[in-house]
């Protein structure tokens, strides 16, 4: 599977490492060249410095043959934009956006985007652990 991960923070780096270690072809995109240091020295994927909403950067990453794109930056607006570009312009079959503000989840869903909200997931896990 060809997977694009936009955002090389802790979540993006971990996701990219896990997918690459499981035999998937992974390209991770981040505007900060220093974020490459979050990846292990033996990362089996590709790292691109650039903006994930830039069509040329996405093309360089192979968006036209991507099976999945996930936007996991810490900025909801960036994640929405990247996912809409991938979904609408490039027809990526599966697009998943990280949502940081649980109140934004409805907006993402109205735009037809699949989401993961870590704030809600963590709160639910903690609630279950408490109760």
C-alpha positions as CSV (number, residue, x, y, z in Angstrom):
1,X,0.0,0.0,0.0
2,X,1.3,3.5,-0.9
3,X,0.6,5.8,2.1
4,X,1.2,9.5,2.5
5,X,1.6,11.0,6.0
6,X,1.4,14.7,6.3
7,X,3.0,15.9,9.5
8,X,6.1,14.5,11.1
9,X,5.4,15.2,14.8
10,X,5.3,12.4,17.3
11,X,2.1,10.9,15.8
12,X,3.1,11.2,12.2
13,X,6.6,9.8,12.8
14,X,5.3,6.9,14.8
15,X,2.6,6.1,12.2
16,X,5.1,6.3,9.3
17,X,7.6,4.1,11.1
18,X,5.0,1.4,12.0
19,X,3.6,1.4,8.4
20,X,7.0,1.2,6.8
21,X,8.1,-1.6,9.2
22,X,5.0,-3.5,8.1
23,X,6.0,-3.4,4.5
24,X,4.0,-0.4,3.2
25,X,5.5,2.2,1.0
26,X,5.4,5.4,3.1
27,X,6.2,9.0,2.2
28,X,6.1,11.5,5.1
29,X,5.8,15.3,4.3
30,X,6.7,18.1,6.7
31,X,7.7,21.7,6.2
32,X,10.4,21.5,8.9
33,X,13.5,19.7,7.8
34,X,14.5,19.1,11.4
35,X,11.4,16.9,11.9
36,X,13.2,14.2,10.0
37,X,15.1,13.6,13.3
38,X,11.9,12.2,14.8
39,X,12.3,9.2,12.5
40,X,14.8,6.4,13.2
41,X,18.0,6.3,11.3
42,X,16.8,3.1,9.5
43,X,13.4,4.5,8.5
44,X,12.3,2.5,5.4
45,X,10.2,5.2,3.9
46,X,10.8,8.6,2.2
47,X,10.9,12.0,3.9
48,X,10.0,15.1,1.9
49,X,10.4,18.7,3.1
50,X,7.4,20.7,2.0
51,X,3.9,21.8,2.5
52,X,1.3,19.0,2.4
53,X,-1.2,21.3,0.7
54,X,1.1,22.1,-2.2
55,X,0.0,20.1,-5.2
56,X,3.6,19.8,-6.5
57,X,4.8,18.4,-3.2
58,X,1.9,15.9,-3.2
59,X,2.8,14.8,-6.7
60,X,6.4,14.3,-5.8
61,X,5.2,12.1,-2.9
62,X,3.2,10.0,-5.3
63,X,-0.3,11.2,-4.4
64,X,-1.6,10.1,-7.8
65,X,-1.0,6.5,-6.9
66,X,-1.6,6.8,-3.1
67,X,-4.0,4.3,-1.5
68,X,-4.2,6.4,1.7
69,X,-3.4,9.9,2.8
70,X,-3.5,10.9,6.4
71,X,-3.0,14.5,7.7
72,X,-1.8,14.5,11.3
73,X,-0.4,18.0,11.8
74,X,-1.4,19.9,15.0
75,X,-3.4,22.4,12.9
76,X,-7.0,21.5,12.1
77,X,-7.2,23.9,9.2
78,X,-4.1,22.4,7.6
79,X,-5.5,18.9,8.0
80,X,-8.8,19.9,6.4
81,X,-7.1,21.6,3.4
82,X,-4.7,18.7,2.8
83,X,-7.4,16.1,3.0
84,X,-9.7,18.0,0.7
85,X,-7.0,18.4,-1.9
86,X,-6.2,14.7,-1.7
87,X,-9.8,13.7,-1.9
88,X,-11.2,16.1,-4.5
89,X,-8.2,16.8,-6.8
90,X,-6.3,13.6,-6.6
91,X,-9.2,11.1,-5.8
92,X,-7.2,9.4,-3.1
93,X,-9.4,6.4,-2.1
94,X,-9.0,6.8,1.7
95,X,-8.3,10.1,3.4
96,X,-8.1,10.5,7.2
97,X,-7.6,13.7,9.1
98,X,-6.4,14.2,12.7
99,X,-8.8,16.6,14.5
100,X,-7.4,18.4,17.5
101,X,-10.5,20.3,18.6
102,X,-13.4,17.9,19.2
103,X,-15.8,20.8,18.3
104,X,-14.4,20.7,14.7
105,X,-15.2,17.1,14.1
106,X,-18.7,17.9,12.8
107,X,-17.2,20.3,10.2
108,X,-14.8,17.6,9.0
109,X,-17.6,15.1,8.7
110,X,-19.8,17.6,6.8
111,X,-16.9,17.9,4.3
112,X,-17.0,14.1,3.9
113,X,-13.7,13.5,5.7
114,X,-12.9,10.5,8.0
115,X,-11.4,11.7,11.3
116,X,-9.6,10.7,14.4
117,X,-9.8,13.0,17.4
118,X,-7.2,12.2,19.9
119,X,-8.7,14.5,22.5
120,X,-12.0,12.5,22.4
121,X,-10.2,9.1,22.3
122,X,-8.0,9.9,25.2
123,X,-10.9,11.3,27.3
124,X,-13.0,8.2,26.6
125,X,-10.2,5.8,27.5
126,X,-9.6,7.7,30.8
127,X,-13.3,7.8,31.6
128,X,-13.5,4.0,31.1
129,X,-10.4,3.5,33.3
130,X,-12.0,5.7,36.0
131,X,-15.4,4.0,35.9
